[in-house]
């Protein structure tokens, strides 16, 4: 497991400039599968970021881990009530690709 808790890229996700946040997401993309700290940070960006480009990139990054319980929960919330029709639609599409939970 890669230790990213104090990663500069995680820190930059909290910066005001959306371009910096996008570059941070790009730097963290390879760690989403293996590092829950990164996954949680990407999910926070997806749910809370004010920039649609940052949110769309975060959504793209969680694609490989969409079956994870925490990711599925976020996708369900976004599919139900996100203000962005694009995010809502993409979340629904990702959920439709997942197997049913018993």
N, C-alpha and C positions, 0 to 999 in steps of 0.2 A: 504494500500500500504506500502510495506517495504521501508525504506529509505536507499538506497544504494549509494547515490551520492559520499560519502567519504569512501566507503567500502574498507577495505584492499584488498579484492579479486579483486575489480575493479582496484586498484592501481597495484596489482601484474600482471595484464594482460599486463602491459607495461614493464615488466622486461625482461632482455636479455635471461634468461634461459627458454627454451621451457618446461621443466618439471614443472617449477613454473607456467608458463602460463596455462598448462594443468590442474594443481591442482586448479588454480583460476577459470577456466571454470567449473570444477566439483562443486566447492563451489557455483557458481552463478546459476547453472542449475535450481534450484527450483524457481528462481525469474524471469526467462525469460518471462513467461506468464503475470505477473502482474506489472513488473517494466520496463518502457521504457528505463531508463538509462542502465539497464542490457542488454536489447534487443539490444540497439544500440552498446554497447561495444562488445557483441558477434558477431554482424554483422561486426563490424570493424575488429575483429580478423579473421573472415571468409574471408573477402576481402583482408586484408593487411598482415596477418602474414606470415612470411617466412617459417614456419615449417608446413609441410603437416599434421602431426598428430594433431596439434592445429587447423588447418583449418577444418579437418574432424570432430573433436569433436564439433567445433562451428556449423558446418552444422547439426550434430545430435541434438544439443540443440535447434535449431530453428524449428525442425519438428513440434512441437505442435502449433506454431504460423505462419506457412508458408502462411496462407491466409491473414495475415496482409499486408497492402499496402507497407510498407517499406521493409518488408521481401520479398514479391513477386518481387519488383523491383530489389533487390539484386540477387535473384534467376534467374531472366531473364537475367541480365548482366552476371552472371556466366555461365549460360547455353549457352550463345552466344559466349563467348570469353575467358573463363578461360583457363589458360595454363595446368592445371591438368585435364587429361581426366577423372579421377575418380570424381572430384568435378563437372566438366561439366555434366557428365552423371547423377550424383545424383541430381543435380539441375534440370535437364530436367525431371527426374522421379518425383520429388516433384511437379513441375509445372503441370505435366500431371494429377496429383491426385486432382488438384484444380478445382472448378467449373469455367466456363467461366465468364468473366466480361462483362456486357452489355455496 
